[in-house]
Amino acid sequence: MLMWNEKFAGDAYFYGVAPCEWLVMNRHRYPTGGRALAIGDGEGRNGVYLASLGLDTTSLDQSEVGLAKAEKLAAARAVELSTWHADLADIELATDHYDVIVAIYAHLPQPLRAHTHAACARALKPGGLFVLEAFHPKQLNYRSGGPKIVDLLYRAEDVCSELHGLTVLDAQEGLTQLAEGTGHRGPGYVTRVVARRD
């Protein structure tokens, strides 16, 4: 947590204020209302985007510094955003509660990753969507950001196997060009998944 507080210190937004491109690319799939949860949302760029679409959105993160900046960004964009200061290892998500859950660069070690993804699947309402973008193990060959520990990097097949009760609508791995603040910049090898609860 201390690392993230230090990373998010200062006025600049480490990953910028624009939402993840993959999140925007899937806008056509989102409902026009309902509840959304953005896990590991840092300074709030993705939660604020979901809130701007009319979703009742909560940004969850372990960094209180990041969440304070999320609230500031929401105010600047004139949207309502709830924040939840917590560690994913210490919480339980309500079952059948959310219409959309997003995990954008929320890199977790095993078995916490599998536990969290299964919990997200249960927390979705029927028809609810799970959207993920994370760095793939091949990202170790690039310098555009992300963890340098292979256990924290995601393969699509592993993510999909952890989403019990969800139908995978899209799963991709490959290179993309990142321009997200100073934190993600340049070519990056990513894993992208969209799944829907049956």
C-alpha positions as CSV (number, residue, x, y, z in Angstrom):
1,M,0.0,0.0,0.0
2,L,2.8,2.4,0.8
3,M,4.3,1.9,-2.7
4,W,1.0,2.9,-4.3
5,N,0.6,5.9,-2.0
6,E,4.0,7.1,-3.0
7,K,3.3,6.4,-6.7
8,F,0.0,8.4,-6.6
9,A,1.4,11.3,-4.6
10,G,1.5,14.7,-6.3
11,D,-1.0,16.5,-8.5
12,A,-0.3,14.5,-11.7
13,Y,-2.3,11.3,-12.4
14,F,0.2,8.5,-12.8
15,Y,-1.9,6.6,-15.4
16,G,-3.6,9.7,-16.7
17,V,-7.2,10.6,-16.4
18,A,-8.6,8.9,-19.6
19,P,-10.1,5.5,-19.2
20,C,-8.5,2.3,-20.4
21,E,-9.0,1.9,-24.2
22,W,-10.4,-1.6,-23.8
23,L,-13.1,-0.3,-21.4
24,V,-14.2,2.3,-23.9
25,M,-14.1,-0.2,-26.8
26,N,-16.7,-2.3,-24.9
27,R,-19.1,0.6,-24.1
28,H,-21.8,-0.9,-26.4
29,R,-22.1,-3.9,-24.0
30,Y,-22.8,-1.9,-20.8
31,P,-26.3,-1.3,-19.4
32,T,-27.6,2.3,-19.2
33,G,-28.1,2.0,-15.5
34,G,-27.2,-0.2,-12.5
35,R,-24.2,-0.7,-10.2
36,A,-20.6,-0.9,-11.3
37,L,-17.5,-1.8,-9.4
38,A,-13.9,-0.9,-10.5
39,I,-11.4,-3.0,-8.5
40,G,-7.9,-1.8,-8.1
41,D,-9.0,1.5,-9.5
42,G,-6.1,3.6,-8.2
43,E,-6.7,7.3,-9.0
44,G,-10.2,6.5,-10.4
45,R,-9.9,7.0,-14.2
46,N,-12.0,3.9,-15.0
47,G,-14.5,4.3,-12.2
48,V,-15.1,7.9,-13.2
49,Y,-15.6,6.8,-16.8
50,L,-18.2,4.3,-15.8
51,A,-20.0,6.9,-13.6
52,S,-20.1,9.2,-16.6
53,L,-22.2,6.6,-18.4
54,G,-24.8,6.7,-15.7
55,L,-23.7,3.7,-13.7
56,D,-23.8,3.9,-9.8
57,T,-20.1,3.3,-9.5
58,T,-17.7,2.4,-6.7
59,S,-13.9,2.6,-7.1
60,L,-12.1,0.1,-4.8
61,D,-8.4,0.4,-4.0
62,Q,-6.0,-0.1,-1.2
63,S,-4.4,3.4,-1.6
64,E,-6.2,6.2,0.2
65,V,-4.1,8.6,-1.7
66,G,-5.3,7.2,-5.0
67,L,-8.9,7.3,-3.9
68,A,-8.7,10.9,-2.8
69,K,-7.6,11.8,-6.3
70,A,-10.4,9.6,-7.7
71,E,-12.9,11.7,-5.7
72,K,-11.2,14.9,-7.0
73,L,-11.4,13.7,-10.6
74,A,-15.1,12.8,-10.2
75,A,-15.8,16.2,-8.9
76,A,-14.0,17.8,-11.8
77,R,-16.1,15.7,-14.2
78,A,-19.3,16.4,-12.3
79,V,-20.1,12.8,-11.7
80,E,-21.0,10.8,-8.6
81,L,-18.4,8.2,-7.5
82,S,-18.3,6.2,-4.3
83,T,-14.9,5.0,-3.1
84,W,-14.0,1.9,-1.0
85,H,-10.7,1.8,0.7
86,A,-9.9,-1.8,1.2
87,D,-7.5,-4.7,0.3
88,L,-9.0,-7.3,-1.9
89,A,-7.6,-10.0,0.4
90,D,-9.7,-8.7,3.3
91,I,-13.2,-8.2,1.8
92,E,-16.2,-10.2,0.7
93,L,-18.3,-8.9,-2.3
94,A,-22.0,-9.1,-2.1
95,T,-23.6,-11.8,-4.3
96,D,-25.8,-10.9,-7.3
97,H,-25.1,-7.2,-6.6
98,Y,-23.3,-5.6,-9.6
99,D,-24.2,-5.1,-13.3
100,V,-20.6,-4.4,-14.3
101,I,-17.3,-5.2,-12.6
102,V,-14.0,-4.1,-14.2
103,A,-10.5,-5.1,-13.3
104,I,-8.1,-2.9,-15.2
105,Y,-4.4,-3.6,-14.4
106,A,-5.4,-5.0,-11.0
107,H,-2.5,-7.4,-10.8
108,L,-2.8,-10.0,-8.0
109,P,-0.8,-13.0,-7.0
110,Q,-2.1,-16.5,-7.1
111,P,-4.2,-17.7,-5.3
112,L,-5.7,-14.2,-4.5
113,R,-6.3,-13.6,-8.2
114,A,-8.3,-16.8,-8.6
115,H,-10.3,-16.1,-5.4
116,T,-11.0,-12.5,-6.5
117,H,-12.1,-13.4,-10.0
118,A,-14.4,-16.1,-8.7
119,A,-15.8,-13.6,-6.2
120,C,-16.4,-11.1,-9.0
121,A,-18.3,-13.7,-11.0
122,R,-20.6,-14.4,-8.0
123,A,-21.0,-10.7,-7.3
124,L,-22.4,-10.0,-10.8
125,K,-26.2,-10.1,-11.4
126,P,-27.4,-12.4,-14.1
127,G,-26.5,-10.7,-17.4
128,G,-23.8,-8.7,-15.6
129,L,-20.4,-8.1,-17.3
130,F,-16.8,-8.6,-16.2
131,V,-14.2,-6.6,-18.1
132,L,-10.4,-7.1,-17.6
133,E,-7.2,-5.8,-19.0
134,A,-3.9,-6.8,-17.6
135,F,-0.3,-7.4,-18.7
136,H,0.6,-10.8,-20.1
137,P,3.8,-12.6,-19.1
138,K,5.3,-11.5,-22.5
139,Q,5.2,-7.9,-21.1
140,L,8.5,-8.8,-19.4
141,N,10.0,-8.1,-22.8
142,Y,8.7,-4.5,-22.8
143,R,9.3,-1.3,-20.8
144,S,5.9,0.3,-20.9
145,G,4.9,-0.6,-17.3
146,G,3.5,-3.4,-15.2
147,P,4.9,-5.8,-12.6
148,K,8.3,-7.5,-13.2
149,I,7.1,-10.7,-11.5
150,V,5.6,-13.4,-13.7
151,D,3.2,-14.5,-11.0
152,L,1.5,-11.1,-11.3
153,L,1.0,-11.3,-15.1
154,Y,-2.1,-12.9,-16.7
155,R,-2.8,-15.3,-19.5
156,A,-6.3,-15.2,-21.0
157,E,-6.9,-18.9,-20.5
158,D,-6.1,-18.7,-16.8
159,V,-8.4,-15.7,-16.3
160,C,-11.3,-17.4,-18.2
161,S,-10.9,-20.5,-16.1
162,E,-11.4,-18.5,-12.9
163,L,-14.6,-16.9,-13.9
164,H,-17.0,-19.6,-12.8
165,G,-20.5,-19.3,-14.1
166,L,-19.6,-16.7,-16.7
167,T,-19.6,-17.0,-20.5
168,V,-16.5,-15.6,-22.2
169,L,-17.6,-13.1,-24.9
170,D,-14.1,-12.0,-25.9
171,A,-10.5,-13.1,-24.9
172,Q,-7.4,-11.6,-26.5
173,E,-3.7,-11.5,-26.0
174,G,-1.4,-9.3,-28.0
175,L,0.5,-6.0,-28.4
176,T,-1.1,-2.7,-28.0
177,Q,0.2,0.9,-27.9
178,L,-0.2,2.4,-24.4
179,A,-0.4,6.1,-23.7
180,E,-1.8,6.2,-20.1
181,G,0.0,8.9,-18.2
182,T,3.6,8.2,-17.4
183,G,2.8,4.8,-15.9
184,H,1.9,3.0,-19.1
185,R,3.6,4.4,-22.2
186,G,4.8,2.6,-25.3
187,P,4.2,-0.9,-26.7
188,G,2.7,-3.3,-24.2
189,Y,1.7,-7.0,-24.3
190,V,-1.8,-7.3,-22.7
191,T,-4.5,-9.8,-21.9
192,R,-8.1,-8.6,-22.5
193,V,-11.3,-10.5,-21.4
194,V,-15.0,-9.7,-21.4
195,A,-17.4,-12.3,-19.8
196,R,-21.1,-12.3,-18.9
197,R,-22.8,-14.0,-16.1
198,D,-25.3,-16.6,-17.3
